[in-house]
């Protein structure tokens, strides 16, 4: 049954009460917590009454203990307990089933069970669904397609019939701008599920020889902008079909009734069934209006519908917006296969070991977690075989642990197996497979295979654009990864384009004061600084520093790192402007020190990639890195100050060949931690002794 916020229910067509086990568990926990809270309150009141009635020895005699017992019994009855002496809540999901009959003596218990089923439906709408929406707004859940959205809803105990209610609540929510991708997924899920319900009876009367023509005609009515699609039937096939129908004593023309379907008629049915099945008003006369109103993508709708209806189409570029010819032909339909639900059996022991490994890794015990992961992988292989989603997840986590322990070759080898398993089981366009591609690209970059990493990330980005479009938070992560790798490949102009798109998406989905937005500003500032565009770099780094200071405080390491980088870029901008002014004033023969540009090596970029992909290094490695960074920072600053003093002295005495200083910036900002500079300052390729001798000789 559907349930409104106020607790009222609207009966569905099937008249069955179907709720997930997760919903019953959450509701039971909620009621037990509520009972404990109310009981504690009542006990506090009784203690207060007891203290007021204290009058020597008569306090115990005058106090009414039966009153407390009656209050506890009333509390149990109020919260739906089946027992008065102890809180015990139970459910009967068959109370609303018309096929199940109960004896008259069970009527009081049935009334209690009906009340509980109504309350659990109200709890689902008033507590569980808002909790799901809040987690989506906080990006704890980031589904990319219908399958991930369905899995997330089931994990929360929410049935698919509530997606219309969720879409309505999001449209009136304060966090609506941060939930735009969820709204698109919900509307897309409603349209594709309703279309699947319509195509099943549509294909019942179609002969096998005309099946591809019927499916292509249905797809044209559903997704094509062509106003009047016409089904193509060969004349000889139609004549032979009529002859066969006459032999079988059938009425001619019944097998071609599907050809009379029009886009207006199909979308009228979609609007009607969307209101009946999901209680959602589409109000769309065609696919173009739906795309414009909800911001959908036609190729994503095609993918979702084909997965749900079991249709395989030809892999090619489809022109959905053509008004001169239909998008699909009968040659585009390759296969049709049944789609059925099945129970997923879990390997209990292996799954428990895997969860223990996850908990151990979260505590920072990587070696112990690695041993548990290998044990769970062996158990999974013994139960499932080589190909299973659980094995894919286990291998992916195993590769990440190896990567965190600096075993890059083993991480690449394990991640390649995870990618192959995900492709074979889930498909190459599944969001999990795309995520595995991105992880493999990261590990390849860590192994100095930059071109391979870029190819993998380009493929992941292309598939993600096909699945959910370019307006999604996951696109921001992929754009940031690609932008940093392009910066490592010294293609700064293209890197700026990707990082700019990532910044726009982070501003939209995380807000102007989020740490993800601050990181995007900082990455943009680094690229502009490497191009010697210091003014633009200063603008972006100011935004990053403002966010870090507001969110983390002045003493946080990211805020300090951003402040130092901002000072460095500002100083370089001043030096550049001073140089340009001297050139305009005195000509091109002016002798000034060169401007220091910010260059990042692969290790620095890799640490930023870890931060983007939420990979945290081990605490021991982090502390050692921080100590080494602090030591090197002091040495670098002292060396740069000495070099600047020497340059000033040589400039004052008008040496024809000025001293060129090619050094590293005082503090490179990578992941909010100053990085160790690898290149030492070299002055005219001379040693320190040579410097002293030349200075004495002068």
TORFIPA-464286 format. One record per residue: x, y, z of N, C-alpha, C in turn; residue in one letter. Coordinates in steps of 0.05 Angstrom, whole numbers, plus 5000, padded with zeros to 4 digits. Atoms other than C-alpha are relative to their C-alpha. Layout:
TORFIPA-464286
XYZXYZXYZA
...
//
This chain:
TORFIPA-464286
501749765000500050005000501850255000X
498649744999502150724989499150145026X
500649864976502451165050500850294998X
499449725001502151915056501550085025X
498549904977506052345105498249995026X
501850004977499952395151499249735010X
500650274991499451645156497849874985X
502250125016493551545109501149844977X
499050175021494250995059498149994976X
501550035024491950914987500549714990X
499850285007490550194966501149974972X
498950065026494549914908498349794986X
501650195015491849464853500249715011X
499650284991494748824883498949955028X
501250024973491948964954501749825018X
498150154983498148644985501850205014X
498149844984502648935039502749874998X
497450125004509748805017502150205010X
497949834990515449105057502549845003X
497450134998522748945059500749935029X
499150084974526148595117501550235014X
498649784988530449205127498150205013X
502049824989524249625139499049905027X
500950114975521749155193502150035021X
497849984981528549155226500350295010X
499749724993529049915225497750095018X
502349924985522050005251500149885028X
499850124973523149505308502150145017X
497949854985529649855328498950275009X
501149744993525950525326498149985023X
501950034979520350265370501349925027X
498650074976525149945420501450255012X
498849754990528950605425497950185012X
502149834990522450975434498949905027X
501050114975520150495488502050055023X
498049954979526750565526500050295008X
500149724994526351315522497650085018X
502549944985519151355547500149875028X
499850134975520550845601501950145019X
498249844984526451245626498750255011X
501449764991522051865629498149935022X
501950074979516751505669501449925026X
498550074976521851225717501150255014X
499149754988524551925728497750145015X
502449884987517452165744499449865026X
500650154976516351605792502050055023X
497949934979522951755828499450275012X
500749734989520652475834497749985019X
502350044982514052255864500849875026X
499150144976517651795911501550205019X
498649804984522152365935498150205013X
501949824988516152815947498449875022X
501650154980512552275987501649905024X
498350104979518452126032499250135027X
500949904974515852176103500749785021X
499250214980519851716149499549724989X
500450285006517850986150497649954983X
502550045015511151096116500350054970X
499649945028514351286049499549754982X
500350245016514650566024497149905001X
502750114997507650396050498150174983X
501849835015504351006017500450004970X
499549995029507650935949498649784986X
501650195016503350595896501749884978X
498450135020507650095859498249894977X
501850105021501549835820499650204978X
500349785020501050505786502349994979X
497850025019507950425756499749764981X
500450245017506249725731497950064979X
502149945019499949975699501050194978X
498949815020503750545665501849854980X
498350165019508750045636498349844981X
501850165017503049605610498750184979X
501249815019499750215579502050094978X
498049925019506250415547500549774979X
499650235018507149715517497749994980X
502350005019500049735488500150234981X
499949765017501150435461502049964977X
497950045021507450225422499649754984X
500650235017504349595394501249745009X
498850254990507349055438497849795002X
501950224997503948365437499849905028X
500050094973505548275510500050255018X
500249784982504048725570502350025019X
497950004980509648515616502850064988X
497549955013515348575566499550104972X
500449885026516148975502500849804978X
499650205021515448485444498350084976X
501549915023513448735375500449804977X
500050195021511648265318498150094978X
501549915023508748335248498849764986X
501450205017503847955204499450134974X
500449865025504548185132497649904984X
502350115014498447765111497350115009X
502649904989493248175149498350134979X
501549875021491148545086499749834975X
500250175024491547955039497149894998X
502750105002484647775012499849694999X
500150305002486547035003500449865027X
499550124974488146925077497750075019X
502249964981482546825127500949935029X
499250034973483246875202497449945017X
502350064983478646595258499050255015X
501149774986474047065296501450065026X
498649964974477946965361502550174997X
497649865005483947295328499650294992X
500649735009480347945312501550225016X
498549794986483448365369503050014992X
497250005009490448135349500350104972X
499949905028488848275276499950304999X
500149714999486948985293502750125008X
497349914993493649075327502049974977X
498150045023497348785267499450194978X
500749815021493549225219501050285007X
499049744991495349825261503050024997X
497150005004502649625260500850034971X
499349975028502749545185499650284990X
500449725008499850235176502250185012X
497949834988504950525225502749954987X
497550055013510650185190500150134973X
500149855025508350485124500450305004X
499649724994507951165156502950055009X
497149974992514951055187501750004975X
498550005025517550895117500050274986X
500349755015514951545088501150235017X
499349774983516352005147502849995011X
497450024988523051735171502149884980X
498050135017526451255122500550154975X
499649855026525351635057501450265005X
498449764996527552305086502949955007X
497250074994533751955113501549934975X
498750065026535251685043500650264985X
499649755015534352375013502350165012X
497949854987538952685065502749884994X
497550135007544352165051500850064971X
499449935028543752314977501050294998X
499149725000544453064990502850025011X
497350004989550752925031501949834984X
498450165019553352484974501249755013X
499350264990553851875018499249784980X
500950175021549951534963500150164974X
499849865026551651724891499449804978X
500650195021547851264843500450124973X
499549905027549551324770497949904980X
502050105019544050904737497849875016X
502350114987537550544752500649765018X
499450244984540749904778501250085027X
498849914975544950274830497950145017X
502149874985538950694850498149795013X
501650214989534750064859501349865023X
498550134979540149734900500150175025X
499849824977540850354945497350015014X
502749994987533250384956499449755015X
500450254986532949654974501749975026X
498450004976538649735023498850165022X
501449854980534550255059497249895007X
502650124995528349815057497850154987X
502049845015524650265007499349844975X
501050135024520449934954500150194976X
499849845024520850164882497450164995X
502549865004513550374884500050285013X
499849744986515750974927501750204985X
498249815014520251294874498550254992X
501549765006514651764854499850185024X
500149844976513851984926502750135006X
497349894995521452084932500550244981X
499649785019521452514869498450245008X
501649774991515852944897501350145024X
498749894976519453034964502550164992X
497549865009525953234928499250264987X
500849765013522253744886499250235019X
500749804980519954094950502250035022X
497950004980526453994988501850254997X
498149785000531354545008502649934985X
497550095013537054124980499549924971X
500750085028533854074911502350054981X
497749975019539954384874502149795003X
498050204996544453854905499049724992X
501250265006539653294884499049984972X
501050005028538753444811500549734986X
499450265013542152794789498149785011X
501950204989537552394836497350034987X
502649955013531352724807499949894972X
499950115028533552554736499849705000X
500150294999534751834756497249905007X
502750094992527951774789498050024977X
501949975022524152054730500749814977X
499250205020528151624682499149725007X
500950274991526551014724497049974997X
502950025004519151174723499349964971X
500750025029518951264647500749734989X
499150255011522950644631498549765012X
501650224988519150194680497250004989X
502749995012512450434654500149904971X
499850095028514750324582500449704999X
499750294999516849614601497449875005X
502650114995509949484629498250014975X
501749965023506849734564500949814977X
499050165023511349344515499449705003X
500550294996509848664547497449914986X
502450085016502548624523500150094971X
499749915027504549004461501249794982X
498750205016508948434438498749735001X
501350264998504147874456498849914974X
501350085025500547884390501750024976X
498249965023506647984346501349734993X
498650245009509347414304503050035002X
497149994997516647234310501350134976X
498849885024518047444238499850305000X
500349714999515548144253500950135026X
499349904974518548214322501950234999X
498149785002524448654302498650264990X
501549765010519749124263498350125022X
501749904978515049174323501650145021X
498449884980520549324372501250274991X
498949755011523749844327497950224998X
502249815001516950174317499450115028X
500549914973515850194392502250195010X
497849824992522750504404499850274986X
500349745013521351034351497850165012X
502249854987514751214385500950105028X
499249934973518251234452502250215001X
497649834998524851594438500650184977X
499349855024525051874368498450264999X
501449745004523352604351498550004973X
501550025025520552364284497049995006X
502849974991513152574287498249774993X
501950215009509852014248501549754991X
498650245008513751364250498049794989X
501750205013510850824205501549735001X
498850274999512150084214500449904972X
499450105027515449764153499449704999X
500650285004512449104130500249954970X
499850085028514348764065497449894990X
502650085011508548624019499749704998X
500250295002510147894006499849875027X
500250114974511047764080497150045011X
502749954991504348084094497949824987X
501850185014500947664040500249725011X
499750284990503947014065498949985028X
501050014973502047194136496949985000X
502950015001494847314116499049724991X
500850275008494646634081500249815023X
499750184977497246294143497750065020X
502249944981492046664185497449884991X
502550125010486446424139500049705005X
499950294995488945714146499449935030X
500450054972488945774222497450125010X
502649894993481946094221500350245019X
499749764984484546754250498950244984X
501149765012481747444236502350154987X
497749865012486347794186500350285012X
499449734991489748424211500650015030X
499449994972490248234285503050015006X
497250024995497648074281501550264993X
498749745008499148774252498850235015X
501249784984495349174305502150175013X
497949854988501949384335501050234982X
499049795019503449794272498450265002X
501649754998497950294290500750175024X
499249854976501450534353501350274991X
498949735006503151284351501550115025X
498649894977507851694396498150135020X
501949864982502052104424498449795016X
501550204986498151474442501849865021X
498250134982504251144474500650185025X
499449824978506051754517497550065017X
502449974984498851824538499749765019X
500050234983499251114565502150025022X
497949974980505851274599499250195022X
500949814980502851884634497949885019X
502150124984496851484657501149795020X
499050224983500650884684502150115020X
498249884981505951324717498450115024X
501749914977500351634759498849775016X
501250224986497250964775502049835016X
498150184988503450564791501950155020X
498049864984508051104821499050265012X
501249754989503351674839501750244993X
498449785009507452154798498850114974X
501149865024505052664746502250084982X
498049935020509452684685499250244983X
501149785016505153144642501850064976X
498349975024509353024579498649874976X
501350105025506452954509501949844983X
498050145016512852664480502749995013X
497350034988520052494492501550265000X
498649745000522553184472499150185023X
500949844978518253514524501149895026X
498850124976520653014577502950075003X
497249934999527853144559500550295007X
499749724994526953894561499250065029X
501049934974523053894626501749895023X
498550134979527153404667503049984995X
497150015005533953464634501049724995X
499250275005534252744611501749974975X
498350065024538752424559498849754986X
501450215014535651994505501649744999X
498450255001541451504500499949865027X
500250134974541051384575497349875003X
502750134999533551254569500049744983X
499850245017535050764512501449775015X
498550214985540150394555498349885022X
501650104977535650344616497649834990X
502350155010529650114575500949734988X
499150255012533649584537500849805022X
499350184978536349304602497649895014X
502550094986529449264634498349824983X
501750155018525848994573501449764987X
498550235012531348504551500350034970X
499749955028532648824483502950074994X
497249945008539448824448499950154973X
500049835024540549374396502850014989X
497449985014546149494346501650235012X
498349804989552049884372500850204978X
499449795020552150524330499150265011X
500949744992550951264335497150044990X
502949965007543351404337499450295001X
500949725001540552074315497150015009X
502749994988534652164362498550254992X
501449745004533152884342499250054971X
500749975028532052774268496950004996X
502949995006525052984244499449924971X
500450085028525952724173499949704996X
500150295003526951984185500149885028X
500150134974525851494243502849935009X
497450064989531651344290500749704996X
499550295000530950584291498849864976X
501050175021530050074236500049715011X
500150274991528749334241502849875000X
497350114999536149194227501550075025X
498749924975537949544292499349825023X
500850184978534449024335501449734995X
498450245003539248444345498849765014X
500850234983536148014400498050105020X
501849964978530747964452500249765019X
499650224981531647554515498450065025X
501649974976527647434579501550125023X
498949884976528947844642498449895023X
501450124978527247494707501450075026X
498849964974528447594781500949745011X
498950244988532547104821501250085027X
498949964973535147024891503049984999X
497050004999542447204903500849875026X
499150154977545446694949502850105009X
497549904989551046944994501649775013X
498250174986557146555018500450125028X
500249874974556046695092502850035013X
497449994987562946515119501950194986X
498249825015566746865063499250295003X
501049724997562347485069500750115027X
499349914973563647515144503050075002X
497149955000571247465133500550264985X
499749755016570648015080499350255016X
500849774983566948475128502150055022X
497949974980572248345181502550134988X
497749885014577648525130499550304996X
500649715003574049185115500350155026X
499849874975573549355188503050035009X
497149994993580949185199501550224984X
498749805017583049625140499350285009X
500949744990578950205166501550095025X
498549944976582750165231503050064994X
497349945008589350225193501849765000X
498350245000591849505200500049884972X
500150095028593449395127501049724996X
498950275004597648765134498049795009X
502050194991592448405176497650004981X
502249995019586948655129500649864974X
499250145025590848395069499849705004X
500250294995591247695101497149925000X
502850074999583747705115498850014972X
501049985027582347925043500849764984X
499150245014586447355015498449755009X
501650234990582646865060497250014989X
502749985011575947135039499949944970X
499950055028578047104966500149704994X
499950295003579746374973497349875006X
502650104994573046235006498050064978X
501849925022569346614951500449824976X
499450175023572946214897499049725004X
501050274995571145564931497049974998X
502950015001563745744934498950084973X
501249885024562446164872501449914974X
498550035025567945984823501550254994X
498249775007572046494785498550264995X
501549765009566446974763497750055019X
502249934982562047314815500550295009X
499749724991560648034837501550035026X
498649984975563147894907503149964996X
497150035006569847654879501150254988X
499049755012570348284838500450215021X
499649814978569248714900502349945018X
497750084983574248314940502750064986X
497549955014579548374886500550304997X
499649715002578349114878501150125026X
498949914974579449224953502849905005X
497350114997585448774951502050164984X
498349835016588449194895500550275014X
499649744986587249834935501949985024X
498250044978590649554996502949974991X
497350025011596649354955501150274990X
499249735009596750054925500850175024X
499449844976596550364995502649915013X
497550114989602449915015502350024981X
497949945019606550154955500849754983X
499550235017606049474920498550054974X
501549915024604049794853499749784979X
500450215019605449204806497849805008X
502150194991601148734848497350134999X
502549865002595749264852498950014972X
500950005028595549324776499149734991X
500750275008595348574766497349925012X
502550074987589648484816497750164989X
502149835011585749074789499249924972X
500750105027586148804718498149775002X
501850234997582848164742497250105009X
502549894991577448574777498550134976X
501249885024576148964712498849794982X
500950215018575548324671497549865012X
502450134988570648004721497650184999X
502249815001566448634724498950034972X
501050005028566048664648498449764993X
501450245007564047944642497349965014X
502450054984558747954697498050234998X
501849774999555948654699499750154974X
500049855025557548914630502050225000X
497949805002562649404604498950285006X
501149744995557849994613498750035028X
501149984973555949844685501650205017X
498449804984557850394736502249875016X
497850134985561849894776502449944983X
497850045019565949714715501450264994X
498749745005567150454701501750085024X
498449944976569550544773502549835000X
497650175001574349954763502050104979X
498249885020577050274700501550245011X
498749764988578450924738502149925020X
498050104980582050544794502549894985X
497750115015586350174743501650234987X
498649785011588050834710501750145021X
498449884979590351114777502449845007X
497750174994594750514791502150014978X
498149985022597850554722501550265001X
498649744997599451294733502149985022X
498050034979602851104798502449834991X
497850165011607050614757501350154976X
498849835021609051194710499149934972X
501250065026604650944654497850214994X
501949775003601451624639498149964977X
501750035024598951474569497949795004X
502050214995595650824590497950095020X
501949904980592451164650498050194987X
501849815013589651714606498049854982X
501950165017586651204557497949875016X
502050134982583250834614498050215010X
501849804989580451474643498250124978X
501649915022578051714575497749804994X
502150215005574351054566497950015023X
501849984978571351114636498250254997X
501649765004569051824621498049974978X
501950045022565951634555497749825008X
502150184990562051064587498250145020X
501649864980559851494645498250214987X
501749815014557352034597497749854986X
502250155013553251494561498049915021X
501850104980550351234626498350215013X
501549794984548451874663500250284989X
499749735011550452474620502250155015X
497849844990555353024636499350155026X
500849854976551353314695499749805023X
500150204978553252834751502550045017X
497649974983558052864811502349824993X
497850185007562052264787501650114976X
498649875023563752654723502150195010X
498149814989567153174767502649855009X
497750164991571752634797501749914977X
498550085023573652364729501450234986X
498849765013574853064701502550095016X
497749924984579453224760502449814996X
497850195004583452584750501350054973X
498949965027584152714675501650264999X
498649745000586053444687502849985012X
497450024987591653264735502049844984X
498250165016594452724690500950154975X
499249845023594353204631502150215009X
498049824990598153694674502749865002X
497550154999603353154686501149954972X
499150035028603653054610500650274987X
499349735010604853814603498050114979X
502149895018598353944565498150175018X
501449844980596054504610497450124989X
502549885011590854814563497749805001X
502150204998586954164558499449935028X
500550064972587854044632498250215012X
501749784989584654724647497149954992X
502850055009578454524607498749795018X
501250214983577353894647499750095029X
500249904972578854224714497850215003X
502149804999574154794697497349875001X
502650155000568454304683499649875028X
500250124973570053944749499250215020X
500749784981569754614786497150074998X
502849935003562954774757498249795012X
501750214988560054104777500249995030X
499749994971562954154847498550245012X
501549774991559954844855497049945000X
502950065002553154574834499149805020X
501050224984552853934874501150015029X
499049994973557154094935499750285013X
500349734990556354844942502650165000X
497649825002561055444944501849985024X
498450014975563555285015501049715006X
499250274996565154545006503049964996X
497150065003572154245012500649904972X
499550095028571353914944500350244981X
499849765016570254604914502750145005X
497449884994576454864950502249864986X
497950155014580654304922500050064970X
500149935028578154464852501250274994X
498849735003580055194861503149985002X
497150034996586954984885501349874975X
498950125024588054524825500150194977X
499949805021586155074778502250205004X
497849814994590955544813502749884993X
497450135006596655044805500550004970X
499650015029595454964730500650284989X
499549735009595155714719502750105008X
497349924991601455814760502149874983X
498150135017605055304718500250124972X
500049865026603155714656500950295003X
499249734994605656354690497850204998X
502349824999598656644691499350045030X
500149984971599456874763497550155010X
502349864991593657354767497649815003X
502250194999588556814751500549795022X
499350194979592256334798499450125027X
500549874974591756834855497050015005X
502949994996584256914844498949735009X
501050274992582956164848501149925027X
498950094974587656054907498850165023X
501449854980584256614945497349875008X
502550144994577656244938500549755016X
499450244985580855604962500850065029X
499149924972584155945022497650095017X
502449914985577556275042498349775009X
501650244993573955605041501449845022X
498650164980579355245080500050145027X
499949854975579755795132497249995014X
502750004989572155795141499249725010X
500950274994571355035143501949865020X
498150154985577754795176501550175021X
498649834981580555395214502850084991X
497449895007587055775212502349805005X
497750174992591255225245500149744984X
500050265015589354655197502350014979X
497750025018594954405153499350084971X
500849925027590954515089499950314998X
500249715000589555235108502850135000X
497349895000596955365123501349964973X
498850055026599055035058498950184979X
501249825020594155435018500950295004X
499049734995596556075053502850044989X
497349975011603755945035500150004970X
500150015029602155764964498950274989X
501149745009597956404958502150225002X
497949804997603756824984502149964977X
498150055022608456484934499050104973X
501149935026603856594875499750314998X
500349714999602457314896502750144995X
497349895004609957454900500949974971X
499250045028611057164831498450184982X
501649825016605357574803501250285002X
498749734997608658204832502650014985X
497550005015615358004804499650024970X
500649995028612357884736499150274991X
500949735008608858554735502350205001X
497649824998615258904758501849964976X
498450065024619058564702498850134975X
501349885023613958784651500250305000X
499849714998614059494676502850104993X
497349935006621659514672500649974970X
499650045029621459244601498750234985X
501449785013616359774580501650265004X
498749754994620560314613502850024988X
497249995007627760124596500649834975X
499450175023627059654537500549725008X
499750294996628558924530502849935011X
497450064991635758984555500250005031X
499949994971633759014628500849735011X
498950244988637158504673498549955026X
501650074976632258194724500049705004X
500250294995631757524758497549884986X
502450125013627057034721497849945020X
502350064984620156884747499949695005X
500250294993619356214784497249904994X
502650135006613755784755499849755017X
500650234983610555224795499949754982X
500150255015612054534767499749775020X
500650234982609453884798501149754986X
499250255010612653214790497749795003X
502150205000608752564784499249925029X
500650084973609352404858498150205014X
501749804989606153064878497249984988X
502650035013600552974827498649745010X
501150254990599552254852498750045027X
501249954974598252504922497450164998X
502549865005593052984896497949824989X
501950205010589852424858498949825022X
501050154977589452024922497950155016X
501949844986585952594955497350024985X
502549995016580852654898498549745002X
501350275000579451904899499649905029X
500550084972579051894976501649765009X
498150214991585051444986501850125020X
498549894977588351565053502449825004X
497650164995595551345064500049915029X
499750104973597650965126501150225018X
499149794981598851395188503050015003X
497150004998606151175193501350144977X
498949875024607551385122499550295000X
500749714999603952045132501850155019X
498449864980607752215195502950034990X
497349985010614452045163500250204977X
500049815022612652445101499950295011X
500249734989610753045144502650095012X
497549934989617253025182502150064979X
498149945021621452975119499350264985X
500849755013617353535088500850245015X
499249774984618553995146503050054999X
497149975002626053865144500850124973X
499249905027626553975069498950284995X
501149735004622154585072501950215012X
498149814987627054935120502550024983X
497649995017632954735076499650164975X
500649875025629654975013499750305004X
500349714994627655645044502650135005X
497449884994634655765070501650024974X
498550005025637655585002499050214981X
501149795018632956034964500750285010X
499349744990634256615010502950074994X
497249955007641756535001500450064971X
499849955029640856494926499050284992X
501049745006636757124925501950225009X
498049804992641957504965502450014981X
497750015019647457274918499250134973X
501049885025643257474857499950305002X
500249714995642058164887502850125000X
497349904999649558254901501250024972X
498850015027651558054830498650214982X
501449805016646158504800500950285007X
499249744992648559104841502750084987X
497449935011655659054813500049974969X
500349995029652859004741501649794985X
498850225015655258324719498449974974X
501350025025653858234645498249754998X
501650255000651457514654498749975028X
501250024973646457534712499649715008X
500350264988645556944758497149914996X
502750115004639556504739499549805022X
500750184978636056144795497749834991X
502250185007632055534776499549825024X
500550154975629155274840497149925001X
502750094995622954974868498650215018X
501549814983617555394901500449945029X
499550054971618355474977498249795011X
501950214988612255044990498149924978X
501950105020608754614938497749885015X
502450084985601754474959498949754986X
501150255010599753754948498449865022X
501750134980593753474986500150155027X
499949854975594454025037502649965016X
497550054986601553785056502250104982X
497849915015607954115034501649764990X
498650225012611653664987503050044999X
497049995000619053494986500950074971X
498949935027622453844928502349824993X
497950195008626753374888502450134986X
497949875015630753854846501550205018X
498549824984636354224880500650264984X
499449755013637954954865502849994988X
497450005014643555014814500450284989X
499449735009646955684801502249984979X
498150015022650255704733501649744998X
498850275001651754954740502750005014X
497550004985657255104792499649895027X
500250114973658754794858500250235020X
500049794980658555164924502850135003X
497349894998666255244926500550194977X
499749825023666155544856498650265005X
501449754995661056044879501650185018X
498449844982665456274936502550114986X
497649915013671656314892499350234980X
500749795019668156724838499350255014X
500749764985665357194890502550145011X
497549884990672357304921501650134978X
498549885022675457414854498850264991X
501349755007670257944838500750215021X
//
